[in-house]
């Protein structure tokens, strides 16, 4: 979350001001807005997508994201280099690479 979004979020918490879903998307508080009648379908589609990904890669990726979001470029890249090594050391990565070269879906 960038400083502008943090400031707007903090202001909303302090004042209790409400914003629309579109405004929340515009300022980066949420990354997607869907119609109410599409909410369940879109939520399940996102859940299926996430469930099909490597839990280790998702976990390490989120940790890396949060650890580097406020860093300058060079320190962030240095941190991410170590995280990439951690991801590549997982069984999921080995399976993903084997699946890619075998032209098949990972199991």
Biopython code that builds the backbone (N, CA, C, O; Angstrom):
import numpy as np
from Bio.PDB.StructureBuilder import StructureBuilder

atoms = [
    (1, "UNK", "N", (0.852, -1.163, 0.000)),
    (1, "UNK", "CA", (0.000, 0.000, 0.000)),
    (1, "UNK", "C", (0.901, 1.231, 0.000)),
    (1, "UNK", "O", (1.795, 1.348, 0.838)),
    (2, "UNK", "N", (0.671, 2.136, -0.924)),
    (2, "UNK", "CA", (1.521, 3.320, -0.979)),
    (2, "UNK", "C", (1.094, 4.333, 0.081)),
    (2, "UNK", "O", (0.069, 4.167, 0.743)),
    (3, "UNK", "N", (1.891, 5.374, 0.225)),
    (3, "UNK", "CA", (1.647, 6.360, 1.271)),
    (3, "UNK", "C", (0.305, 7.067, 1.108)),
    (3, "UNK", "O", (-0.361, 7.368, 2.098)),
    (4, "UNK", "N", (-0.096, 7.333, -0.139)),
    (4, "UNK", "CA", (-1.376, 8.000, -0.365)),
    (4, "UNK", "C", (-2.514, 7.117, 0.115)),
    (4, "UNK", "O", (-3.412, 7.578, 0.820)),
    (5, "UNK", "N", (-2.476, 5.841, -0.269)),
    (5, "UNK", "CA", (-3.538, 4.927, 0.148)),
    (5, "UNK", "C", (-3.541, 4.770, 1.657)),
    (5, "UNK", "O", (-4.605, 4.745, 2.275)),
    (6, "UNK", "N", (-2.361, 4.663, 2.258)),
    (6, "UNK", "CA", (-2.290, 4.545, 3.719)),
    (6, "UNK", "C", (-2.914, 5.769, 4.385)),
    (6, "UNK", "O", (-3.659, 5.647, 5.357)),
    (7, "UNK", "N", (-2.603, 6.941, 3.853)),
    (7, "UNK", "CA", (-3.162, 8.162, 4.426)),
    (7, "UNK", "C", (-4.675, 8.213, 4.311)),
    (7, "UNK", "O", (-5.365, 8.578, 5.263)),
    (8, "UNK", "N", (-5.187, 7.850, 3.154)),
    (8, "UNK", "CA", (-6.635, 7.850, 2.962)),
    (8, "UNK", "C", (-7.301, 6.803, 3.832)),
    (8, "UNK", "O", (-8.378, 7.043, 4.379)),
    (9, "UNK", "N", (-6.674, 5.644, 3.967)),
    (9, "UNK", "CA", (-7.224, 4.600, 4.812)),
    (9, "UNK", "C", (-7.244, 5.046, 6.267)),
    (9, "UNK", "O", (-8.240, 4.853, 6.964)),
    (10, "UNK", "N", (-6.151, 5.639, 6.724)),
    (10, "UNK", "CA", (-6.084, 6.129, 8.103)),
    (10, "UNK", "C", (-7.150, 7.192, 8.344)),
    (10, "UNK", "O", (-7.816, 7.188, 9.380)),
    (11, "UNK", "N", (-7.307, 8.096, 7.390)),
    (11, "UNK", "CA", (-8.317, 9.144, 7.536)),
    (11, "UNK", "C", (-9.711, 8.536, 7.643)),
    (11, "UNK", "O", (-10.534, 8.992, 8.436)),
    (12, "UNK", "N", (-9.968, 7.520, 6.854)),
    (12, "UNK", "CA", (-11.269, 6.847, 6.922)),
    (12, "UNK", "C", (-11.497, 6.178, 8.264)),
    (12, "UNK", "O", (-12.611, 6.192, 8.788)),
    (13, "UNK", "N", (-10.451, 5.593, 8.819)),
    (13, "UNK", "CA", (-10.574, 4.956, 10.128)),
    (13, "UNK", "C", (-10.855, 5.986, 11.213)),
    (13, "UNK", "O", (-11.648, 5.750, 12.124)),
    (14, "UNK", "N", (-10.197, 7.119, 11.101)),
    (14, "UNK", "CA", (-10.345, 8.151, 12.129)),
    (14, "UNK", "C", (-11.710, 8.827, 12.042)),
    (14, "UNK", "O", (-12.363, 9.051, 13.061)),
    (15, "UNK", "N", (-12.143, 9.154, 10.812)),
    (15, "UNK", "CA", (-13.383, 9.908, 10.650)),
    (15, "UNK", "C", (-14.618, 9.030, 10.502)),
    (15, "UNK", "O", (-15.741, 9.488, 10.713)),
    (16, "UNK", "N", (-14.409, 7.774, 10.141)),
    (16, "UNK", "CA", (-15.547, 6.903, 9.889)),
    (16, "UNK", "C", (-16.178, 7.162, 8.529)),
    (16, "UNK", "O", (-17.254, 6.642, 8.231)),
    (17, "UNK", "N", (-15.511, 7.965, 7.702)),
    (17, "UNK", "CA", (-16.050, 8.284, 6.379)),
    (17, "UNK", "C", (-16.137, 7.027, 5.527)),
    (17, "UNK", "O", (-15.257, 6.167, 5.577)),
    (18, "UNK", "N", (-17.186, 6.931, 4.761)),
    (18, "UNK", "CA", (-17.371, 5.795, 3.865)),
    (18, "UNK", "C", (-17.001, 6.211, 2.457)),
    (18, "UNK", "O", (-17.181, 7.364, 2.065)),
    (19, "UNK", "N", (-16.485, 5.264, 1.707)),
    (19, "UNK", "CA", (-16.189, 5.504, 0.298)),
    (19, "UNK", "C", (-16.843, 4.406, -0.526)),
    (19, "UNK", "O", (-17.138, 3.323, -0.021)),
    (20, "UNK", "N", (-17.063, 4.699, -1.787)),
    (20, "UNK", "CA", (-17.674, 3.714, -2.669)),
    (20, "UNK", "C", (-16.662, 2.648, -3.056)),
    (20, "UNK", "O", (-15.455, 2.824, -2.887)),
    (21, "UNK", "N", (-17.171, 1.549, -3.576)),
    (21, "UNK", "CA", (-16.288, 0.480, -4.052)),
    (21, "UNK", "C", (-15.402, 0.990, -5.177)),
    (21, "UNK", "O", (-14.219, 0.654, -5.226)),
    (22, "UNK", "N", (-15.940, 1.783, -6.067)),
    (22, "UNK", "CA", (-15.142, 2.324, -7.179)),
    (22, "UNK", "C", (-14.025, 3.243, -6.671)),
    (22, "UNK", "O", (-12.911, 3.216, -7.196)),
    (23, "UNK", "N", (-14.321, 4.046, -5.662)),
    (23, "UNK", "CA", (-13.294, 4.910, -5.091)),
    (23, "UNK", "C", (-12.221, 4.065, -4.414)),
    (23, "UNK", "O", (-11.033, 4.365, -4.529)),
    (24, "UNK", "N", (-12.626, 3.018, -3.713)),
    (24, "UNK", "CA", (-11.660, 2.118, -3.071)),
    (24, "UNK", "C", (-10.751, 1.482, -4.118)),
    (24, "UNK", "O", (-9.555, 1.316, -3.883)),
    (25, "UNK", "N", (-11.305, 1.132, -5.253)),
    (25, "UNK", "CA", (-10.495, 0.574, -6.340)),
    (25, "UNK", "C", (-9.564, 1.642, -6.910)),
    (25, "UNK", "O", (-8.392, 1.368, -7.170)),
    (26, "UNK", "N", (-10.071, 2.839, -7.103)),
    (26, "UNK", "CA", (-9.275, 3.913, -7.682)),
    (26, "UNK", "C", (-8.054, 4.253, -6.834)),
    (26, "UNK", "O", (-6.978, 4.511, -7.374)),
    (27, "UNK", "N", (-8.210, 4.255, -5.522)),
    (27, "UNK", "CA", (-7.093, 4.613, -4.654)),
    (27, "UNK", "C", (-6.222, 3.412, -4.280)),
    (27, "UNK", "O", (-5.240, 3.562, -3.553)),
    (28, "UNK", "N", (-6.573, 2.235, -4.770)),
    (28, "UNK", "CA", (-5.734, 1.069, -4.532)),
    (28, "UNK", "C", (-6.024, 0.319, -3.245)),
    (28, "UNK", "O", (-5.235, -0.531, -2.832)),
    (29, "UNK", "N", (-7.139, 0.620, -2.611)),
    (29, "UNK", "CA", (-7.506, -0.087, -1.393)),
    (29, "UNK", "C", (-7.977, -1.502, -1.704)),
    (29, "UNK", "O", (-7.753, -2.423, -0.920)),
    (30, "UNK", "N", (-8.628, -1.671, -2.848)),
    (30, "UNK", "CA", (-9.016, -2.987, -3.355)),
    (30, "UNK", "C", (-8.519, -3.088, -4.787)),
    (30, "UNK", "O", (-8.312, -2.072, -5.451)),
    (31, "UNK", "N", (-8.329, -4.311, -5.263)),
    (31, "UNK", "CA", (-7.797, -4.448, -6.620)),
    (31, "UNK", "C", (-8.850, -4.812, -7.653)),
    (31, "UNK", "O", (-8.556, -4.842, -8.848)),
    (32, "UNK", "N", (-10.065, -5.089, -7.214)),
    (32, "UNK", "CA", (-11.107, -5.444, -8.169)),
    (32, "UNK", "C", (-12.466, -5.166, -7.553)),
    (32, "UNK", "O", (-12.690, -5.414, -6.368)),
    (33, "UNK", "N", (-13.367, -4.649, -8.371)),
    (33, "UNK", "CA", (-14.748, -4.437, -7.964)),
    (33, "UNK", "C", (-15.629, -5.208, -8.928)),
    (33, "UNK", "O", (-15.458, -5.125, -10.144)),
    (34, "UNK", "N", (-16.572, -5.957, -8.378)),
    (34, "UNK", "CA", (-17.495, -6.720, -9.214)),
    (34, "UNK", "C", (-18.922, -6.395, -8.804)),
    (34, "UNK", "O", (-19.181, -5.938, -7.691)),
    (35, "UNK", "N", (-19.836, -6.639, -9.724)),
    (35, "UNK", "CA", (-21.253, -6.422, -9.435)),
    (35, "UNK", "C", (-21.700, -7.407, -8.357)),
    (35, "UNK", "O", (-21.186, -8.523, -8.289)),
    (36, "UNK", "N", (-22.641, -7.008, -7.524)),
    (36, "UNK", "CA", (-23.093, -7.904, -6.451)),
    (36, "UNK", "C", (-23.530, -9.283, -6.949)),
    (36, "UNK", "O", (-23.281, -10.289, -6.284)),
    (37, "UNK", "N", (-24.179, -9.334, -8.112)),
    (37, "UNK", "CA", (-24.632, -10.634, -8.612)),
    (37, "UNK", "C", (-23.489, -11.493, -9.152)),
    (37, "UNK", "O", (-23.691, -12.672, -9.440)),
    (38, "UNK", "N", (-22.302, -10.923, -9.293)),
    (38, "UNK", "CA", (-21.127, -11.663, -9.750)),
    (38, "UNK", "C", (-20.147, -11.984, -8.626)),
    (38, "UNK", "O", (-19.139, -12.654, -8.854)),
    (39, "UNK", "N", (-20.436, -11.510, -7.416)),
    (39, "UNK", "CA", (-19.488, -11.642, -6.319)),
    (39, "UNK", "C", (-19.140, -13.101, -6.014)),
    (39, "UNK", "O", (-17.961, -13.445, -5.933)),
    (40, "UNK", "N", (-20.134, -13.952, -5.847)),
    (40, "UNK", "CA", (-19.847, -15.353, -5.509)),
    (40, "UNK", "C", (-19.075, -16.047, -6.624)),
    (40, "UNK", "O", (-18.104, -16.757, -6.361)),
    (41, "UNK", "N", (-19.502, -15.844, -7.866)),
    (41, "UNK", "CA", (-18.817, -16.465, -9.007)),
    (41, "UNK", "C", (-17.358, -16.012, -9.094)),
    (41, "UNK", "O", (-16.461, -16.834, -9.279)),
    (42, "UNK", "N", (-17.126, -14.719, -8.962)),
    (42, "UNK", "CA", (-15.773, -14.177, -9.054)),
    (42, "UNK", "C", (-14.912, -14.615, -7.863)),
    (42, "UNK", "O", (-13.719, -14.878, -8.016)),
    (43, "UNK", "N", (-15.518, -14.690, -6.694)),
    (43, "UNK", "CA", (-14.789, -15.139, -5.507)),
    (43, "UNK", "C", (-14.370, -16.590, -5.651)),
    (43, "UNK", "O", (-13.234, -16.946, -5.336)),
    (44, "UNK", "N", (-15.281, -17.431, -6.125)),
    (44, "UNK", "CA", (-14.950, -18.844, -6.325)),
    (44, "UNK", "C", (-13.897, -19.027, -7.413)),
    (44, "UNK", "O", (-13.033, -19.896, -7.298)),
    (45, "UNK", "N", (-13.960, -18.220, -8.463)),
    (45, "UNK", "CA", (-12.953, -18.308, -9.524)),
    (45, "UNK", "C", (-11.573, -17.949, -8.968)),
    (45, "UNK", "O", (-10.587, -18.616, -9.279)),
    (46, "UNK", "N", (-11.502, -16.914, -8.158)),
    (46, "UNK", "CA", (-10.228, -16.529, -7.543)),
    (46, "UNK", "C", (-9.744, -17.630, -6.601)),
    (46, "UNK", "O", (-8.558, -17.960, -6.590)),
    (47, "UNK", "N", (-10.651, -18.195, -5.816)),
    (47, "UNK", "CA", (-10.276, -19.270, -4.886)),
    (47, "UNK", "C", (-9.752, -20.491, -5.650)),
    (47, "UNK", "O", (-8.770, -21.105, -5.233)),
    (48, "UNK", "N", (-10.398, -20.843, -6.763)),
    (48, "UNK", "CA", (-9.922, -21.979, -7.580)),
    (48, "UNK", "C", (-8.537, -21.689, -8.144)),
    (48, "UNK", "O", (-7.671, -22.564, -8.156)),
    (49, "UNK", "N", (-8.332, -20.471, -8.606)),
    (49, "UNK", "CA", (-7.026, -20.088, -9.148)),
    (49, "UNK", "C", (-5.952, -20.210, -8.077)),
    (49, "UNK", "O", (-4.893, -20.789, -8.321)),
    (50, "UNK", "N", (-6.215, -19.672, -6.901)),
    (50, "UNK", "CA", (-5.239, -19.732, -5.816)),
    (50, "UNK", "C", (-4.999, -21.169, -5.357)),
    (50, "UNK", "O", (-3.865, -21.546, -5.058)),
    (51, "UNK", "N", (-6.058, -21.966, -5.301)),
    (51, "UNK", "CA", (-5.925, -23.360, -4.864)),
    (51, "UNK", "C", (-5.081, -24.177, -5.836)),
    (51, "UNK", "O", (-4.489, -25.183, -5.446)),
    (52, "UNK", "N", (-5.020, -23.755, -7.090)),
    (52, "UNK", "CA", (-4.239, -24.466, -8.087)),
    (52, "UNK", "C", (-2.771, -24.067, -8.106)),
    (52, "UNK", "O", (-1.993, -24.593, -8.902)),
    (53, "UNK", "N", (-2.399, -23.169, -7.261)),
    (53, "UNK", "CA", (-1.007, -22.698, -7.215)),
    (53, "UNK", "C", (-0.257, -23.369, -6.072)),
    (53, "UNK", "O", (-0.860, -23.916, -5.149)),
    (54, "UNK", "N", (1.043, -23.320, -6.150)),
    (54, "UNK", "CA", (1.892, -23.893, -5.114)),
    (54, "UNK", "C", (1.711, -23.131, -3.811)),
    (54, "UNK", "O", (1.956, -21.926, -3.770)),
    (55, "UNK", "N", (1.286, -23.806, -2.738)),
    (55, "UNK", "CA", (1.153, -23.117, -1.455)),
    (55, "UNK", "C", (2.475, -22.504, -0.986)),
    (55, "UNK", "O", (2.492, -21.410, -0.422)),
    (56, "UNK", "N", (3.564, -23.204, -1.220)),
    (56, "UNK", "CA", (4.874, -22.681, -0.803)),
    (56, "UNK", "C", (5.221, -21.412, -1.571)),
    (56, "UNK", "O", (5.695, -20.439, -0.984)),
    (57, "UNK", "N", (4.986, -21.418, -2.882)),
    (57, "UNK", "CA", (5.304, -20.244, -3.691)),
    (57, "UNK", "C", (4.412, -19.063, -3.322)),
    (57, "UNK", "O", (4.879, -17.926, -3.263)),
    (58, "UNK", "N", (3.139, -19.326, -3.075)),
    (58, "UNK", "CA", (2.226, -18.250, -2.678)),
    (58, "UNK", "C", (2.661, -17.677, -1.326)),
    (58, "UNK", "O", (2.728, -16.459, -1.161)),
    (59, "UNK", "N", (2.952, -18.543, -0.371)),
    (59, "UNK", "CA", (3.371, -18.101, 0.964)),
    (59, "UNK", "C", (4.659, -17.278, 0.893)),
    (59, "UNK", "O", (4.744, -16.191, 1.465)),
    (60, "UNK", "N", (5.657, -17.807, 0.187)),
    (60, "UNK", "CA", (6.925, -17.091, 0.071)),
    (60, "UNK", "C", (6.761, -15.797, -0.730)),
    (60, "UNK", "O", (7.396, -14.788, -0.420)),
    (61, "UNK", "N", (5.918, -15.827, -1.750)),
    (61, "UNK", "CA", (5.677, -14.629, -2.544)),
    (61, "UNK", "C", (5.022, -13.526, -1.740)),
    (61, "UNK", "O", (5.406, -12.361, -1.849)),
    (62, "UNK", "N", (4.034, -13.886, -0.929)),
    (62, "UNK", "CA", (3.387, -12.875, -0.085)),
    (62, "UNK", "C", (4.349, -12.313, 0.951)),
    (62, "UNK", "O", (4.371, -11.108, 1.201)),
    (63, "UNK", "N", (5.142, -13.194, 1.550)),
    (63, "UNK", "CA", (6.133, -12.708, 2.519)),
    (63, "UNK", "C", (7.103, -11.733, 1.848)),
    (63, "UNK", "O", (7.427, -10.687, 2.409)),
    (64, "UNK", "N", (7.558, -12.078, 0.658)),
    (64, "UNK", "CA", (8.492, -11.217, -0.065)),
    (64, "UNK", "C", (7.835, -9.883, -0.413)),
    (64, "UNK", "O", (8.455, -8.826, -0.292)),
    (65, "UNK", "N", (6.590, -9.942, -0.842)),
    (65, "UNK", "CA", (5.872, -8.714, -1.182)),
    (65, "UNK", "C", (5.820, -7.765, 0.010)),
    (65, "UNK", "O", (6.188, -6.595, -0.102)),
    (66, "UNK", "N", (5.366, -8.271, 1.143)),
    (66, "UNK", "CA", (5.228, -7.414, 2.308)),
    (66, "UNK", "C", (6.579, -6.969, 2.863)),
    (66, "UNK", "O", (6.696, -5.865, 3.394)),
    (67, "UNK", "N", (7.591, -7.813, 2.746)),
    (67, "UNK", "CA", (8.919, -7.457, 3.254)),
    (67, "UNK", "C", (9.592, -6.383, 2.416)),
    (67, "UNK", "O", (10.435, -5.645, 2.926)),
    (68, "UNK", "N", (9.239, -6.282, 1.142)),
    (68, "UNK", "CA", (9.939, -5.353, 0.255)),
    (68, "UNK", "C", (9.126, -4.135, -0.162)),
    (68, "UNK", "O", (9.657, -3.246, -0.828)),
    (69, "UNK", "N", (7.868, -4.074, 0.209)),
    (69, "UNK", "CA", (7.028, -2.994, -0.319)),
    (69, "UNK", "C", (7.497, -1.594, 0.043)),
    (69, "UNK", "O", (7.206, -0.645, -0.686)),
    (70, "UNK", "N", (8.205, -1.441, 1.135)),
    (70, "UNK", "CA", (8.676, -0.114, 1.531)),
    (70, "UNK", "C", (10.174, 0.076, 1.329)),
    (70, "UNK", "O", (10.728, 1.095, 1.740)),
    (71, "UNK", "N", (10.833, -0.892, 0.700)),
    (71, "UNK", "CA", (12.278, -0.799, 0.485)),
    (71, "UNK", "C", (12.599, -0.054, -0.804)),
    (71, "UNK", "O", (11.791, -0.011, -1.732)),
    (72, "UNK", "N", (13.774, 0.524, -0.846)),
    (72, "UNK", "CA", (14.284, 1.089, -2.088)),
    (72, "UNK", "C", (14.584, -0.066, -3.039)),
    (72, "UNK", "O", (14.629, -1.224, -2.622)),
    (73, "UNK", "N", (14.790, 0.251, -4.317)),
    (73, "UNK", "CA", (14.924, -0.777, -5.343)),
    (73, "UNK", "C", (16.049, -1.770, -5.066)),
    (73, "UNK", "O", (15.805, -2.977, -5.073)),
    (74, "UNK", "N", (17.254, -1.308, -4.826)),
    (74, "UNK", "CA", (18.389, -2.223, -4.671)),
    (74, "UNK", "C", (18.211, -3.157, -3.470)),
    (74, "UNK", "O", (18.386, -4.366, -3.622)),
    (75, "UNK", "N", (17.870, -2.643, -2.282)),
    (75, "UNK", "CA", (17.649, -3.570, -1.166)),
    (75, "UNK", "C", (16.485, -4.538, -1.432)),
    (75, "UNK", "O", (16.532, -5.696, -1.017)),
    (76, "UNK", "N", (15.455, -4.062, -2.117)),
    (76, "UNK", "CA", (14.331, -4.942, -2.444)),
    (76, "UNK", "C", (14.781, -6.065, -3.365)),
    (76, "UNK", "O", (14.422, -7.223, -3.154)),
    (77, "UNK", "N", (15.563, -5.732, -4.385)),
    (77, "UNK", "CA", (16.049, -6.758, -5.308)),
    (77, "UNK", "C", (16.966, -7.748, -4.613)),
    (77, "UNK", "O", (16.927, -8.943, -4.907)),
    (78, "UNK", "N", (17.780, -7.268, -3.705)),
    (78, "UNK", "CA", (18.656, -8.170, -2.950)),
    (78, "UNK", "C", (17.834, -9.143, -2.110)),
    (78, "UNK", "O", (18.144, -10.332, -2.046)),
    (79, "UNK", "N", (16.800, -8.639, -1.475)),
    (79, "UNK", "CA", (15.929, -9.500, -0.672)),
    (79, "UNK", "C", (15.220, -10.515, -1.573)),
    (79, "UNK", "O", (15.142, -11.700, -1.250)),
    (80, "UNK", "N", (14.713, -10.036, -2.693)),
    (80, "UNK", "CA", (13.974, -10.916, -3.603)),
    (80, "UNK", "C", (14.858, -12.006, -4.198)),
    (80, "UNK", "O", (14.384, -13.108, -4.476)),
    (81, "UNK", "N", (16.126, -11.708, -4.394)),
    (81, "UNK", "CA", (17.057, -12.710, -4.908)),
    (81, "UNK", "C", (17.126, -13.897, -3.938)),
    (81, "UNK", "O", (17.109, -15.053, -4.363)),
    (82, "UNK", "N", (17.201, -13.612, -2.667)),
    (82, "UNK", "CA", (17.209, -14.679, -1.664)),
    (82, "UNK", "C", (15.901, -15.432, -1.624)),
    (82, "UNK", "O", (15.886, -16.649, -1.439)),
    (83, "UNK", "N", (14.809, -14.722, -1.794)),
    (83, "UNK", "CA", (13.498, -15.372, -1.788)),
    (83, "UNK", "C", (13.314, -16.279, -3.003)),
    (83, "UNK", "O", (12.712, -17.349, -2.909)),
    (84, "UNK", "N", (13.841, -15.837, -4.142)),
    (84, "UNK", "CA", (13.766, -16.676, -5.340)),
    (84, "UNK", "C", (14.515, -17.976, -5.115)),
    (84, "UNK", "O", (14.046, -19.041, -5.514)),
    (85, "UNK", "N", (15.657, -17.900, -4.488)),
    (85, "UNK", "CA", (16.424, -19.113, -4.177)),
    (85, "UNK", "C", (15.614, -20.028, -3.272)),
    (85, "UNK", "O", (15.634, -21.246, -3.448)),
    (86, "UNK", "N", (14.907, -19.460, -2.310)),
    (86, "UNK", "CA", (14.075, -20.265, -1.404)),
    (86, "UNK", "C", (12.943, -20.948, -2.158)),
    (86, "UNK", "O", (12.644, -22.116, -1.910)),
    (87, "UNK", "N", (12.314, -20.225, -3.077)),
    (87, "UNK", "CA", (11.230, -20.812, -3.867)),
    (87, "UNK", "C", (11.759, -21.935, -4.754)),
    (87, "UNK", "O", (11.152, -23.002, -4.847)),
    (88, "UNK", "N", (12.888, -21.687, -5.398)),
    (88, "UNK", "CA", (13.446, -22.694, -6.310)),
    (88, "UNK", "C", (13.925, -23.947, -5.583)),
    (88, "UNK", "O", (14.121, -24.988, -6.210)),
    (89, "UNK", "N", (14.112, -23.859, -4.289)),
    (89, "UNK", "CA", (14.539, -25.020, -3.503)),
    (89, "UNK", "C", (13.368, -25.906, -3.080)),
    (89, "UNK", "O", (13.583, -26.955, -2.473)),
    (90, "UNK", "N", (12.131, -25.502, -3.388)),
    (90, "UNK", "CA", (10.976, -26.288, -2.961)),
    (90, "UNK", "C", (10.675, -27.424, -3.943)),
    (90, "UNK", "O", (11.044, -27.374, -5.116)),
    (91, "UNK", "N", (9.997, -28.440, -3.428)),
    (91, "UNK", "CA", (9.550, -29.552, -4.275)),
    (91, "UNK", "C", (8.568, -29.052, -5.329)),
    (91, "UNK", "O", (8.558, -29.544, -6.457)),
    (92, "UNK", "N", (7.748, -28.079, -4.962)),
    (92, "UNK", "CA", (6.782, -27.528, -5.914)),
    (92, "UNK", "C", (7.482, -26.916, -7.117)),
    (92, "UNK", "O", (7.015, -27.060, -8.247)),
    (93, "UNK", "N", (8.593, -26.238, -6.886)),
    (93, "UNK", "CA", (9.335, -25.629, -7.992)),
    (93, "UNK", "C", (9.902, -26.708, -8.901)),
    (93, "UNK", "O", (9.836, -26.595, -10.125)),
    (94, "UNK", "N", (10.459, -27.758, -8.300)),
    (94, "UNK", "CA", (11.003, -28.860, -9.108)),
    (94, "UNK", "C", (9.905, -29.477, -9.966)),
    (94, "UNK", "O", (10.128, -29.779, -11.138)),
    (95, "UNK", "N", (8.726, -29.663, -9.388)),
    (95, "UNK", "CA", (7.603, -30.230, -10.143)),
    (95, "UNK", "C", (7.160, -29.270, -11.238)),
    (95, "UNK", "O", (6.869, -29.695, -12.356)),
    (96, "UNK", "N", (7.107, -27.987, -10.927)),
    (96, "UNK", "CA", (6.705, -27.002, -11.929)),
    (96, "UNK", "C", (7.653, -26.963, -13.106)),
    (96, "UNK", "O", (7.216, -26.875, -14.254)),
    (97, "UNK", "N", (8.936, -27.026, -12.840)),
    (97, "UNK", "CA", (9.936, -27.020, -13.911)),
    (97, "UNK", "C", (9.838, -28.298, -14.735)),
    (97, "UNK", "O", (9.903, -28.261, -15.963)),
    (98, "UNK", "N", (9.680, -29.442, -14.042)),
    (98, "UNK", "CA", (9.542, -30.714, -14.757)),
    (98, "UNK", "C", (8.286, -30.712, -15.622)),
    (98, "UNK", "O", (8.304, -31.211, -16.747)),
    (99, "UNK", "N", (7.204, -30.157, -15.103)),
    (99, "UNK", "CA", (5.958, -30.091, -15.869)),
    (99, "UNK", "C", (6.123, -29.194, -17.088)),
    (99, "UNK", "O", (5.647, -29.521, -18.175)),
    (100, "UNK", "N", (6.790, -28.073, -16.908)),
    (100, "UNK", "CA", (7.015, -27.162, -18.031)),
    (100, "UNK", "C", (7.788, -27.859, -19.139)),
    (100, "UNK", "O", (7.376, -27.825, -20.299)),
    (101, "UNK", "N", (8.904, -28.492, -18.794)),
    (101, "UNK", "CA", (9.712, -29.158, -19.822)),
    (101, "UNK", "C", (9.035, -30.401, -20.370)),
    (101, "UNK", "O", (9.291, -30.802, -21.506)),
    (102, "UNK", "N", (8.169, -31.015, -19.566)),
    (102, "UNK", "CA", (7.413, -32.178, -20.028)),
    (102, "UNK", "C", (6.142, -31.799, -20.759)),
    (102, "UNK", "O", (5.393, -32.668, -21.205)),
    (103, "UNK", "N", (5.895, -30.498, -20.885)),
    (103, "UNK", "CA", (4.694, -29.962, -21.556)),
    (103, "UNK", "C", (3.418, -30.580, -20.980)),
    (103, "UNK", "O", (2.551, -31.057, -21.712)),
    (104, "UNK", "N", (3.332, -30.557, -19.646)),
    (104, "UNK", "CA", (2.177, -31.108, -18.944)),
    (104, "UNK", "C", (1.831, -30.196, -17.779)),
    (104, "UNK", "O", (2.616, -29.327, -17.399)),
    (105, "UNK", "N", (0.654, -30.403, -17.221)),
    (105, "UNK", "CA", (0.259, -29.640, -16.041)),
    (105, "UNK", "C", (0.982, -30.184, -14.827)),
    (105, "UNK", "O", (1.208, -31.391, -14.740)),
    (106, "UNK", "N", (1.351, -29.326, -13.887)),
    (106, "UNK", "CA", (1.986, -29.824, -12.667)),
    (106, "UNK", "C", (0.982, -30.624, -11.827)),
    (106, "UNK", "O", (-0.228, -30.404, -11.887)),
    (107, "UNK", "N", (1.525, -31.549, -11.053)),
    (107, "UNK", "CA", (0.651, -32.357, -10.174)),
    (107, "UNK", "C", (0.916, -32.031, -8.724)),
    (107, "UNK", "O", (0.284, -32.604, -7.837)),
]
sb = StructureBuilder()
sb.init_structure("model")
sb.init_model(0)
sb.init_chain("A")
sb.init_seg("    ")
for serial, (resi, resn, name, xyz) in enumerate(atoms, 1):
    if name == "N":
        sb.init_residue(resn, " ", resi, " ")
    sb.init_atom(name, np.array(xyz, "f"), 0.0, 1.0, " ", f" {name:<3s}", serial, name[0])
structure = sb.get_structure()
